[in-house]
Amino acid sequence: MTSFEPTEILASLPHQPGVYRMIGAAGDVLYVGKARDLKQRVSSYFRAQAGLSPRIQLMVAQIHALETTVTRSEGEALLLENNLIKSLRPRYNIVFRDDKSYPYLMLSAHAYPRLGSYRGSLDSRNQYFGPFPHAGAVRESMQLLQKVFRLRTCADSVFNNRNRPCLQHQIHRCTAPCVEKISAVEYAADVRGAALFLKGKDGEAVERLAERMNAAAAEQNFEAAAVLRDQIAALGRVRETQFVSGHNGRDADVIGCALAGEIVCVNLVMIRGGHHLGDRNFFPQNAAGFSAEQIIEAFIGQHYAERDSPPALIVGAALSEESIEYLEASLSAGQVRIATNPGGERRVWLEMAVKNAELAAQRQLGLRATQEARLQALQIALDANENLQRIECFDISHTMGEATVASCVVYDKSAMQNGEYRRFNIGGITPGDDYGAMQQALTRRYQRIIAEEGKLPDLLLIDGGKGQVGVAREVLGDLGLQELSVVGVAKGEARKPGLEQLIIQGRGEALQLPPEHPALHLIQQIRDEAHRFAVQGHRARRGKTRNTSTLEEISGVGAKRRQKLLTRFGGLQGLMAASIDDIAQVDGISGEIAKRIYETLH
């Protein structure tokens, strides 16, 4: 039992909705919960604990303080609870990590609207359709729409400067409005058809195409009629490929949940305009031991706390009437309805979501078992202690010493922890000095961890040989971390995978594991991820430097003029291909400045 004496606090709690926080001995928040009645809900933790799960009993035993916040309604309590969970990340709460924005399909506010993918805040001048669960679903939809309606996808800077049709027109994916191969009226009709299709009004889109085809045939414009006929046929094939489609054109999110061992998966299916846009899997933290109802309730509260929800949520759990009531009240000003026992096509949607969640949970369980076996094999191969769980790996990337970037990736809990990755822009060293770059990255990383009392790794991997390992040992010794194990991963002969040598402190000779060894597979996985992350950061830094530094060095070319130049020519390459006269045509660029720009670039 806890040493915390709750009697006095419980006596002072009101019979009102609110949020409570369980505080541990170190002042850390153990759990955040909401309640319709604070007094009843909080008191239930300290009555006879026979009805509490072992996990909750363990939490109660660690409570040293209790804090509460009274709210005006259950909906307000739900929002506050989710905000606190995201900011505090309590150890005993279910936590869904989904900080990414969702992509939309966009039709731009242009005389000839562009079809494109978009993330970010929405501009009322454009038309948006979605959201889609991931960028792949947007690309697939764009490809389908290009086949049927042949709308342009090029940027405005490219569109405004073309003098002949591009490859998209040649393969019948665009009607080339940039060179007036189609009239504004006909292009607008294609845009309306695409918008109708995206809204789920397939039948109306087909009817409009048929009307245009018949009108073209009546005017004996048989070539145009044939094109429209092919569009109708293509649209029919697209409709046939919709595995899940509704006839009411309504929007809904379908939420299925499955548990496999300690793995919990929530599958979110997005239905927009009656069309299945795709699905996305979520694997929450700290969800083991909770029921499907609790998991889905937590998902709804956290997922829709910062984004709009569709008018209908179809969930695969028997939520209580009380839970449904306050969830509905908190979502989109009470305009959302939650269905727990749907019928007809909605039941088919839900069964698909639950099945996908089951498959994903089983797959994740298998991956975890494989990762645990690899980790155990690594412990044996390195003769490491049994607590080897957390591994950090560093790599350096540059091009002939230019734009040097160091990466640090983290492997923990049998998986790569993307949210804990870090990059370091390296400066103040001799270009190409990999030792100096590694020294700077390690120093910056572990000085900060020590200062913030962060979590140290059980093993440090260095992508490099004896020299790199020596630098790492020197840095760790200076920081008082000499007990931290370091292993260098030296590339084998001809840099061929499977021939890597492991440089281990205290061993005279390098260790070379067989190519099929599971420990080597784990090292390769972590090392390759560190390399990918470093190269990605290096390319971004190098590209930014090359795109801006040249223009920034030219006197008389400020930020506004740079923006106009890059917009007019579609980037630095287009600007380099332009003549002095072309550059001088840009607003605000005189002939003298145009000549200066041309001479500097060449």
KOLROGU-348776 format. One record per residue (C-alpha): residue in one letter; x, y, z. Coordinates in steps of 0.02 Angstrom, whole numbers. Layout:
<pts>
 rest      x      y      z
    A      X      Y      Z
...
</pts>
This chain:
<pts>
 rest      x      y      z
    M      0      0      0
    T     49    179    -28
    S    118    285    113
    F      9    426     45
    E   -139    465    160
    P   -283    522     47
    T   -422    544    176
    E   -409    732    198
    I   -393    766     11
    L   -537    650    -35
    A   -649    736     92
    S   -620    904      8
    L   -653    848   -171
    P   -813    915   -252
    H   -948    816   -345
    Q   -900    906   -506
    P   -815    860   -671
    G   -629    885   -684
    V   -455    812   -706
    Y   -345    727   -575
    R   -157    697   -575
    M    -69    561   -475
    I    106    621   -423
    G    254    507   -383
    A    393    527   -253
    A    508    620   -373
    G    371    744   -420
    D    338    655   -586
    V    158    634   -645
    L    111    449   -642
    Y    -64    462   -714
    V   -187    591   -780
    G   -372    552   -779
    K   -539    637   -808
    A   -699    617   -708
    R   -881    667   -717
    D   -879    665   -527
    L   -706    697   -454
    K   -749    639   -279
    Q   -821    471   -334
    R   -690    434   -466
    V   -535    475   -364
    S   -603    390   -208
    S   -624    227   -306
    Y   -434    208   -314
    F   -416    203   -124
    R   -559     87    -77
    A   -535   -102    -74
    Q   -411   -133   -216
    A   -474   -307   -262
    G   -563   -236   -413
    L   -410   -143   -479
    S   -294   -217   -609
    P   -116   -262   -553
    R    -51   -116   -657
    I   -163     10   -569
    Q   -124    -66   -398
    L     62    -39   -435
    M     27    141   -483
    V    -75    175   -325
    A     69    107   -219
    Q    182    243   -292
    I     66    392   -262
    H    139    527   -148
    A     27    673   -195
    L   -135    710   -285
    E   -185    864   -386
    T   -355    905   -460
    T   -428   1035   -578
    V   -615   1069   -584
    T   -691   1101   -756
    R   -860   1162   -816
    S   -906   1003   -912
    E   -849    827   -954
    G   -802    886  -1128
    E   -687   1018  -1057
    A   -612    888   -940
    L   -578    775  -1089
    L   -485    912  -1182
    L   -381    959  -1029
    E   -341    776   -996
    N   -277    750  -1173
    N   -173    909  -1169
    L    -91    854  -1006
    I    -58    678  -1071
    K     31    748  -1224
    S    134    873  -1126
    L    174    767   -971
    R    178    591  -1050
    P    131    502   -887
    R    199    328   -861
    Y     31    243   -834
    N    -74    329   -969
    I   -109    262  -1143
    V    -12    378  -1259
    F    -42    392  -1446
    R     97    480  -1540
    D     32    562  -1699
    D    110    733  -1721
    K    109    727  -1911
    S    -17    828  -2009
    Y   -127    736  -2133
    P   -114    773  -2319
    Y   -256    839  -2427
    L   -291    842  -2613
    M   -300   1022  -2671
    L   -373   1111  -2822
    S   -288   1282  -2823
    A   -374   1450  -2846
    H   -302   1478  -3020
    A   -378   1515  -3189
    Y   -321   1338  -3232
    P   -325   1252  -3060
    R   -181   1138  -3014
    L   -211    967  -2937
    G    -87    936  -2798
    S    -49    868  -2625
    Y    -53    989  -2478
    R    -12    992  -2293
    G    -34   1136  -2172
    S   -166   1267  -2135
    L   -304   1276  -2265
    D   -329   1428  -2377
    S   -512   1466  -2409
    R   -474   1517  -2589
    N   -427   1338  -2637
    Q   -531   1179  -2636
    Y   -472   1039  -2520
    F   -524    856  -2513
    G   -479    735  -2375
    P   -388    719  -2262
    F   -298    563  -2323
    P   -212    443  -2201
    H    -42    457  -2287
    A     46    531  -2438
    G     37    367  -2535
    A   -153    375  -2536
    V   -144    552  -2605
    R    -25    499  -2744
    E   -138    355  -2795
    S   -290    469  -2802
    M   -194    598  -2904
    Q   -142    465  -3030
    L   -322    406  -3049
    L   -386    583  -3073
    Q   -249    621  -3201
    K   -303    470  -3302
    V   -486    523  -3301
    F   -489    714  -3297
    R   -310    753  -3355
    L   -284    904  -3241
    R   -114    988  -3227
    T     -3    950  -3077
    C    144   1066  -3117
    A    192   1214  -3008
    D    131   1387  -3060
    S    310   1444  -3095
    V    328   1302  -3222
    F    153   1327  -3293
    N    183   1512  -3326
    N    345   1484  -3421
    R    309   1338  -3538
    N    307   1360  -3726
    R    270   1181  -3775
    P    176   1033  -3695
    C    269    926  -3570
    L    281    736  -3555
    Q    120    728  -3453
    H     24    787  -3606
    Q    110    662  -3718
    I     58    515  -3607
    H   -121    582  -3596
    R   -112    637  -3413
    C   -136    823  -3445
    T   -230    928  -3573
    A    -88   1057  -3582
    P   -182   1215  -3532
    C    -10   1298  -3516
    V     -1   1312  -3707
    E   -190   1327  -3734
    K   -218   1152  -3799
    I   -385   1161  -3707
    S   -503   1307  -3682
    A   -534   1382  -3510
    V   -717   1326  -3520
    E   -674   1145  -3558
    Y   -538   1140  -3424
    A   -659   1212  -3296
    A   -782   1072  -3340
    D   -645    943  -3305
    V   -609   1027  -3138
    R   -794   1019  -3091
    G   -798    835  -3137
    A   -646    798  -3029
    A   -723    894  -2882
    L   -886    797  -2899
    F   -792    632  -2898
    L   -691    681  -2744
    K   -853    729  -2655
    G   -924    555  -2690
    K  -1045    612  -2825
    D   -982    488  -2955
    G  -1149    472  -3042
    E  -1166    659  -3068
    A   -988    667  -3136
    V  -1028    531  -3264
    E  -1190    619  -3314
    R  -1097    782  -3348
    L   -967    692  -3452
    A  -1105    605  -3550
    E  -1192    772  -3583
    R  -1029    846  -3650
    M   -997    691  -3756
    N  -1172    697  -3834
    A  -1155    884  -3868
    A   -987    857  -3954
    A  -1059    716  -4059
    A  -1209    824  -4108
    E  -1086    956  -4170
    Q   -995    817  -4266
    N   -840    847  -4161
    F   -809    661  -4151
    E   -629    675  -4092
    A   -682    770  -3936
    A   -828    650  -3911
    A   -708    502  -3916
    V   -598    582  -3783
    L   -749    607  -3670
    R   -806    429  -3704
    D   -636    366  -3646
    Q   -650    475  -3490
    I   -818    397  -3447
    A   -745    222  -3470
    A   -594    265  -3362
    L   -706    336  -3226
    G   -807    176  -3229
    R   -649     72  -3204
    V   -597    184  -3059
    R   -767    159  -2976
    E   -748    -29  -2993
    T   -580    -26  -2902
    Q   -657     54  -2747
    F   -652    -94  -2627
    V   -761     -1  -2504
    S   -884    125  -2568
    G  -1045    195  -2500
    H  -1194    261  -2594
    N  -1235    402  -2475
    G  -1073    500  -2503
    R  -1053    533  -2316
    D   -890    556  -2222
    A   -840    442  -2079
    D   -690    377  -1983
    V   -690    192  -1938
    I   -589    140  -1785
    G   -545    -42  -1753
    C   -440   -110  -1610
    A   -347   -274  -1584
    L   -231   -345  -1452
    A    -95   -477  -1479
    G      3   -516  -1322
    E     64   -348  -1258
    I     47   -268  -1430
    V   -103   -154  -1455
    C   -151    -88  -1627
    V   -284     40  -1675
    N   -330     45  -1860
    L   -404    207  -1925
    V   -498    198  -2091
    M   -545    362  -2176
    I   -704    366  -2280
    R   -733    527  -2375
    G   -874    555  -2499
    G   -915    370  -2482
    H   -740    320  -2542
    H   -611    222  -2444
    L   -458    338  -2442
    G   -345    216  -2350
    D   -303    169  -2172
    R   -168    197  -2042
    N   -107     93  -1895
    F    -66    163  -1723
    F     30     71  -1587
    P      3    163  -1423
    Q    125    163  -1279
    N     77     98  -1105
    A    -82     15  -1173
    A    -50   -162  -1108
    G   -180   -213   -979
    F   -314    -91  -1039
    S   -477   -146  -1121
    A   -522   -108  -1302
    E   -652     16  -1239
    Q   -522    113  -1138
    I   -399    111  -1283
    I   -525    175  -1412
    E   -589    307  -1291
    A   -410    368  -1266
    F   -379    366  -1454
    I   -533    471  -1493
    G   -491    596  -1358
    Q   -309    618  -1409
    H   -323    600  -1598
    Y   -461    728  -1622
    A   -403    850  -1488
    E   -309    955  -1617
    R   -397    910  -1780
    D   -575    910  -1846
    S   -671    747  -1850
    P   -796    690  -1982
    P   -982    688  -1938
    A   -978    502  -1897
    L   -859    391  -1799
    I   -886    203  -1812
    V   -795    113  -1672
    G   -763    -69  -1635
    A   -793    -65  -1447
    A   -946    -58  -1337
    L   -918    114  -1260
    S  -1031    160  -1117
    E  -1170    285  -1145
    E  -1080    403  -1026
    S   -919    394  -1127
    I  -1010    419  -1292
    E  -1102    568  -1220
    Y   -949    666  -1165
    L   -846    615  -1317
    E   -982    676  -1435
    A   -999    837  -1336
    S   -813    873  -1352
    L   -795    837  -1539
    S   -828    973  -1668
    A   -950   1069  -1559
    G  -1059    917  -1530
    Q  -1092    885  -1716
    V  -1013    710  -1716
    R  -1107    547  -1688
    I  -1020    390  -1625
    A  -1089    221  -1681
    T  -1036     64  -1586
    N  -1153    -62  -1670
    P  -1170    -12  -1853
    G  -1264   -106  -1987
    G  -1255   -128  -2175
    E  -1102    -61  -2266
    R  -1038     23  -2106
    R  -1024   -147  -2024
    V   -918   -204  -2172
    W   -805    -53  -2147
    L   -787    -93  -1962
    E   -749   -277  -1992
    M   -612   -226  -2114
    A   -537   -105  -1987
    V   -536   -237  -1848
    K   -460   -367  -1965
    N   -323   -245  -2019
    A   -287   -206  -1836
    E   -273   -392  -1795
    L   -153   -423  -1939
    A    -45   -272  -1895
    A    -38   -321  -1710
    Q     14   -499  -1753
    R    144   -435  -1875
    Q    213   -315  -1744
    L    218   -455  -1616
    G    320   -562  -1736
    L    438   -417  -1771
    R    462   -389  -1585
    A    504   -572  -1557
    T    633   -563  -1698
    Q    708   -403  -1626
    E    718   -478  -1451
    A    807   -631  -1520
    R    931   -518  -1612
    L    962   -415  -1455
    Q    993   -571  -1352
    A   1116   -634  -1485
    L   1206   -466  -1478
    Q   1222   -477  -1289
    I   1303   -648  -1306
    A   1418   -596  -1449
    L   1481   -442  -1354
    D   1481   -529  -1186
    A   1375   -382  -1125
    N   1271   -372   -968
    E   1092   -436   -970
    N   1019   -260   -964
    L   1070   -216  -1142
    Q    914   -128  -1207
    R    954     47  -1269
    I   1078     74  -1412
    E   1131    239  -1490
    C   1226    248  -1655
    F   1321    394  -1734
    D   1370    425  -1914
    I   1449    571  -2010
    S   1399    629  -2184
    H   1475    762  -2298
    T   1529    793  -2478
    M   1715    830  -2487
    G   1700    915  -2317
    E   1549   1021  -2369
    A   1393   1035  -2257
    T   1451    907  -2128
    V   1308    830  -2028
    A   1316    701  -1888
    S   1169    589  -1846
    C   1119    499  -1687
    V    983    365  -1696
    V    910    272  -1548
    Y    858     90  -1533
    D    758     48  -1377
    K    612    -64  -1326
    S    654   -179  -1472
    A    622    -43  -1603
    M    696    113  -1680
    Q    636    265  -1582
    N    615    395  -1720
    G    558    531  -1601
    E    726    525  -1511
    Y    836    544  -1666
    R    950    696  -1670
    R   1057    783  -1802
    F   1206    898  -1772
    N   1264   1027  -1898
    I   1453   1022  -1880
    G   1558   1180  -1893
    G   1726   1249  -1838
    I   1827   1099  -1898
    T   1943   1066  -2045
    P   1834   1013  -2193
    G   1835    823  -2206
    D   1896    796  -2026
    D   1783    650  -1977
    Y   1869    631  -1808
    G   1837    812  -1764
    A   1656    796  -1822
    M   1628    641  -1716
    Q   1709    723  -1565
    Q   1595    875  -1581
    A   1437    772  -1604
    L   1472    657  -1456
    T   1518    802  -1343
    R   1362    900  -1385
    R   1250    746  -1366
    Y   1311    684  -1197
    Q   1345    853  -1118
    R   1161    890  -1142
    I   1104    720  -1078
    I   1210    744   -921
    A   1144    921   -895
    E    963    868   -916
    E    986    702   -823
    G    927    610   -977
    K    936    425  -1016
    L   1107    357  -1064
    P   1124    211  -1186
    D   1181     38  -1134
    L   1286     27  -1292
    L   1359    158  -1409
    L   1387    109  -1591
    I   1506    211  -1697
    D   1506    194  -1887
    G   1695    186  -1906
    G   1854     96  -1858
    K   1986    109  -1721
    G   2015    295  -1745
    Q   1831    338  -1723
    V   1816    223  -1571
    G   1970    306  -1495
    V   1889    477  -1515
    A   1730    413  -1433
    R   1825    340  -1284
    E   1918    505  -1261
    V   1757    608  -1262
    L   1668    490  -1142
    G   1818    490  -1026
    D   1818    681  -1019
    L   1632    678   -976
    G   1651    545   -841
    L   1559    413   -944
    Q   1706    294   -965
    E   1597    146   -910
    L   1488    164  -1066
    S   1520     22  -1189
    V   1577     75  -1363
    V   1582    -33  -1520
    G   1647     26  -1688
    V   1571    -44  -1847
    A   1710    -46  -1977
    K   1659    -79  -2157
    G   1727   -241  -2229
    E   1823   -274  -2388
    A   1749   -177  -2535
    R   1620   -111  -2410
    K   1519   -268  -2439
    P   1377   -300  -2313
    G   1409   -453  -2205
    L   1597   -423  -2193
    E   1590   -288  -2059
    Q   1715   -296  -1917
    L   1669   -246  -1740
    I   1800   -145  -1645
    I   1773   -183  -1460
    Q   1866   -102  -1317
    G   1979   -224  -1225
    R   1991   -348  -1369
    G   2153   -354  -1465
    E   2074   -415  -1627
    A   1918   -357  -1714
    L   1766   -470  -1703
    Q   1690   -528  -1868
    L   1521   -613  -1853
    P   1454   -731  -1988
    P   1345   -643  -2119
    E   1191   -738  -2060
    H   1217   -698  -1875
    P   1062   -614  -1798
    A   1170   -495  -1695
    L   1254   -433  -1854
    H   1082   -405  -1932
    L   1033   -295  -1786
    I   1195   -195  -1797
    Q   1170   -173  -1985
    Q    991   -115  -1958
    I   1042     19  -1832
    R   1199     70  -1929
    D   1102     86  -2094
    E    970    193  -2010
    A   1104    308  -1939
    H   1180    322  -2113
    R   1012    360  -2194
    F    970    493  -2065
    A   1142    575  -2083
    V   1136    577  -2274
    Q    960    649  -2272
    G   1015    791  -2158
    H   1174    822  -2258
    R   1081    834  -2424
    A    955    955  -2351
    R   1092   1066  -2278
    R   1195   1058  -2438
    G   1044   1097  -2547
    K    995   1245  -2440
    T   1172   1314  -2445
    R   1189   1294  -2633
    N   1018   1368  -2669
    T   1040   1526  -2567
    S   1223   1567  -2539
    T   1263   1611  -2720
    L   1124   1739  -2734
    E   1153   1806  -2559
    E   1331   1853  -2608
    I   1271   1969  -2749
    S   1260   2150  -2695
    G   1093   2232  -2735
    V    997   2066  -2726
    G    900   2062  -2564
    A    773   1936  -2498
    K    627   2003  -2601
    R    725   2005  -2764
    R    793   1829  -2729
    Q    616   1767  -2702
    K    554   1847  -2864
    L    699   1773  -2962
    L    679   1597  -2894
    T    490   1604  -2917
    R    503   1670  -3095
    F    628   1537  -3153
    G    572   1393  -3041
    G    735   1382  -2942
    L    922   1412  -2958
    Q    944   1294  -3107
    G    813   1388  -3208
    L    895   1552  -3162
    M   1066   1489  -3218
    A    992   1441  -3387
    A    917   1615  -3413
    S    999   1752  -3517
    I   1036   1929  -3457
    D    882   1993  -3551
    D    772   1859  -3470
    I    834   1907  -3297
    A    807   2093  -3331
    Q    623   2059  -3366
    V    592   2013  -3183
    D    507   2153  -3087
    G    634   2256  -2989
    I    788   2191  -3083
    S    879   2323  -3185
    G    993   2284  -3331
    E   1147   2317  -3226
    I   1090   2200  -3086
    A   1040   2068  -3215
    K   1216   2074  -3289
    R   1291   2060  -3115
    I   1183   1909  -3074
    Y   1225   1823  -3239
    E   1413   1851  -3219
    T   1411   1790  -3038
    L   1316   1630  -3082
    H   1430   1593  -3228
</pts>
